Amino acid sequence: MTTTLTEQTLGSLACLIPGATRVFRQYKLDFCCGGDTPLRDAALQRNLDALAIADELAALATDLASEPDWRNAAAGELIEFILERYHERHRDQFPELIRLASRVEQVHGNKADCPAGLAEHLWTMQQELESHMLKEEQILFPMLRRGVQLPQSQGPIAVMRYEHDQHGDALQRLAELTNDITPPANACNTWRALYRGLEELRDDLMQHIHLENNILFAQAATH
């Protein structure tokens, strides 16, 4: 079974196995924007043991404490979950993260490991994500709720997928600015609180993109 799992894409595994996304985040495998990459290839790119990861996934497949399986949910139900769990959450996250980042840069700007430019980067991410979410809320999601299928929905979906790739690039830049969101040993409480919030933001945004790219948009292409 594990060999078969290595041949499947990260996106399909994230949909198939409840909890798989936690494993992928642990190994820093991009299951959202890089969801079309087979596990074997993704592991090879990071010098990881694909079979060992597949063993972990196989063990998860029998875990009763599973996450919701959205593959068979109606589009409207999944959209409502995305709006409540991710769109509203992101709007809550950014203002506080920007405030904390500004504080850390102000107080610790003379230190070599200070994340200089982080507050500005978060502000840019906030603006781009807000624009993206509004387009989904006002254009694409209403189309999908009405059952509009390809080719009418193809253009908006392509735009959203492209912007998801940009969000993935923004997360990569976030990791570069923060030593992969790892606070220094002598970090103050504000610094640590900032990085805990950034870790949560990264997890939320990756899961958000996964649900849209690999489930919601994929379903629109097959119905």
C-alpha positions, -999 to 999 in steps of 0.1 A, spaced: 0 0 0 28 24 9 44 21 -25 10 30 -41 7 60 -19 40 74 -31 27 75 -66 -3 96 -57 -2 134 -57 0 154 -25 -34 170 -33 -52 137 -38 -37 122 -6 -47 153 13 -83 147 1 -82 109 6 -66 106 41 -79 125 70 -50 141 88 -26 139 59 -22 176 58 -7 176 93 19 151 81 27 172 50 30 204 71 54 185 94 77 176 65 71 210 48 55 194 17 34 218 -3 1 201 -7 -19 232 -16 -2 250 -45 20 220 -52 -9 196 -49 -3 181 -84 32 167 -74 34 130 -66 45 122 -30 76 104 -44 88 134 -63 80 159 -35 99 138 -10 129 135 -34 130 173 -38 135 176 0 157 146 4 130 128 24 120 91 27 88 88 7 81 53 19 84 64 56 60 93 50 36 68 32 38 45 62 26 74 84 -2 82 60 -13 45 59 -15 45 97 -36 77 96 -60 60 72 -74 38 100 -75 67 126 -111 71 138 -104 107 150 -106 119 115 -111 153 100 -142 161 80 -142 145 45 -153 173 21 -150 153 -11 -187 144 -12 -201 176 3 -222 199 -17 -204 229 -31 -225 253 -10 -217 234 22 -180 236 16 -181 272 6 -199 281 38 -172 263 58 -145 281 39 -161 315 45 -166 309 82 -134 290 90 -109 307 68 -121 340 53 -133 354 86 -103 340 104 -78 356 81 -94 389 85 -90 386 123 -54 373 121 -36 400 100 -42 432 121 -28 416 153 1 400 134 10 433 118 9 450 152 31 424 168 56 424 139 58 462 140 65 461 177 93 434 173 109 454 145 108 486 166 122 471 197 147 446 183 156 462 150 193 463 160 195 425 163 208 404 134 180 379 137 152 406 138 127 399 109 132 432 92 105 440 67 80 415 82 53 440 91 54 454 56 53 419 41 23 410 62 5 442 52 10 433 15 -2 398 22 -33 412 39 -41 435 10 -36 407 -17 -56 381 3 -85 405 10 -87 413 -27 -86 376 -35 -113 367 -10 -136 395 -22 -134 381 -57 -143 347 -45 -172 360 -23 -186 383 -50 -180 364 -82 -168 328 -81 -186 314 -50 -220 326 -61 -214 309 -95 -205 277 -78 -235 279 -55 -257 282 -85 -241 251 -101 -224 270 -129 -201 245 -146 -172 247 -171 -165 265 -193 -183 295 -176 -165 291 -143 -131 282 -159 -119 318 -161 -125 328 -125 -112 295 -112 -80 299 -133 -75 334 -118 -80 321 -82 -55 293 -88 -30 317 -101 -35 340 -71 -31 309 -48 3 304 -63 11 340 -54 0 333 -18 23 303 -18 52 326 -29 42 350 -1 44 322 25 78 312 12 90 348 17 75 348 51 96 317 60 127 334 46 121 365 68 116 345 100 141 316 98 111 293 89 91 309 117 116 299 143 122 324 171 157 329 184 165 314 218 164 347 236 132 359 219 109 380 241 72 370 247 60 394 220 83 378 195 72 343 204 36 353 203 41 367 168 57 335 156 30 313 171 5 335 152 25 332 120 26 294 123 -12 293 127 -16 317 97 6 295 75 -13 263 85 -47 280 80 -38 295 46 -23 262 33 -54 243 44 -77 270 29 -59 268 -5 -60 230 -4 -98 229 1 -103 252 -28 -77 239 -53 -80 202 -46 -117 198 -38 -139 228 -46 -123 237 -79 -116 201 -88 -153 193 -83 -164 222 -105 -142 208 -133 -159 173 -131 -195 182 -127 
